């Protein structure tokens, strides 16, 4: 039972991490394509 819970928890955490990375990546791409001048200027 403990091993099963650990396995499911690990897969659950991995799925969340992948989703966060994917959302963050798409968000950054949106910002870059939306306003390249804002990103280029310091």
Rosetta silent file (secondary structure, phi, psi, omega in degrees, C-alpha in Angstrom):
SEQUENCE: XXXXXXXXXXXXXXXXXXXXXXXXXXXXXXXXXXXXXXXXXX
SCORE:     score description
SCORE:     0.000 S_00000001
   1 L     0.000  -44.316 -178.317    0.000    0.000    0.000 S_00000001
   2 H   -64.290  -44.744 -179.726    2.779    2.427    0.909 S_00000001
   3 H   -62.537  -41.194 -179.693    4.725    1.731   -2.285 S_00000001
   4 H   -61.549  -44.093  179.556    1.573    2.165   -4.362 S_00000001
   5 H   -63.316  -41.209  179.721    0.847    5.522   -2.711 S_00000001
   6 H   -63.382  -40.305 -178.427    4.425    6.662   -3.264 S_00000001
   7 H   -65.988  -47.030 -179.022    4.281    5.689   -6.922 S_00000001
   8 H   -64.436  -38.900  179.488    0.993    7.490   -7.548 S_00000001
   9 H   -64.299  -40.406 -179.309    2.221   10.542   -5.623 S_00000001
  10 H   -64.704  -44.355  179.353    5.408   10.625   -7.692 S_00000001
  11 H   -64.919  -38.472  179.700    3.461   10.422  -10.959 S_00000001
  12 H   -63.624  -45.163  179.764    1.045   13.078   -9.674 S_00000001
  13 H   -65.100  -40.493  179.948    3.899   15.442   -8.752 S_00000001
  14 H   -62.643  -42.006  179.416    5.614   14.775  -12.083 S_00000001
  15 H   -62.927  -40.796  179.248    2.420   15.606  -13.970 S_00000001
  16 H   -65.248  -42.656 -179.411    2.038   18.877  -12.057 S_00000001
  17 H   -62.001  -43.691 -179.826    5.679   19.812  -12.716 S_00000001
  18 H   -63.694  -41.721 -179.221    5.282   19.122  -16.437 S_00000001
  19 H   -64.434  -42.340 -179.883    2.047   21.125  -16.546 S_00000001
  20 H   -63.842  -44.757 -179.877    3.655   24.081  -14.737 S_00000001
  21 H   -62.945  -42.131 -178.915    6.684   24.017  -17.049 S_00000001
  22 H   -64.274  -45.067 -179.805    4.435   23.790  -20.111 S_00000001
  23 H   -64.606  -41.508 -179.533    2.227   26.661  -18.941 S_00000001
  24 H   -64.259  -42.896 -179.954    5.252   28.762  -18.016 S_00000001
  25 H   -62.731  -45.857 -179.223    6.891   28.104  -21.399 S_00000001
  26 H   -65.929  -35.615 -179.748    3.752   28.994  -23.355 S_00000001
  27 H   -65.729  -44.419  179.054    3.290   32.115  -21.195 S_00000001
  28 H   -62.835  -41.622  179.491    6.856   33.278  -21.898 S_00000001
  29 H   -61.878  -41.100  178.863    6.376   32.632  -25.620 S_00000001
  30 H   -60.271  -45.091 -178.748    3.182   34.696  -25.539 S_00000001
  31 H   -62.700  -44.387 -177.478    4.991   37.598  -23.855 S_00000001
  32 H   -63.591  -43.953 -177.561    7.897   37.440  -26.327 S_00000001
  33 H   -74.670  -28.041 -177.284    5.613   37.330  -29.374 S_00000001
  34 H   -73.650  -49.425 -176.555    3.263   39.931  -27.875 S_00000001
  35 L  -138.591   82.920  178.648    5.819   42.634  -27.034 S_00000001
  36 H   -67.356  -27.534 -179.142    9.358   41.981  -28.324 S_00000001
  37 H   -68.817  -39.916  179.817   10.306   45.616  -27.729 S_00000001
  38 H   -64.976  -38.079 -178.953    9.557   45.385  -23.999 S_00000001
  39 H   -72.509  -34.698 -176.993   11.676   42.242  -23.700 S_00000001
  40 H   -72.993  -35.363 -177.876   14.538   43.762  -25.736 S_00000001
  41 L   -80.061  138.038 -179.645   14.775   46.986  -23.738 S_00000001
  42 L   -75.673    0.000    0.000   16.517   46.745  -20.334 S_00000001
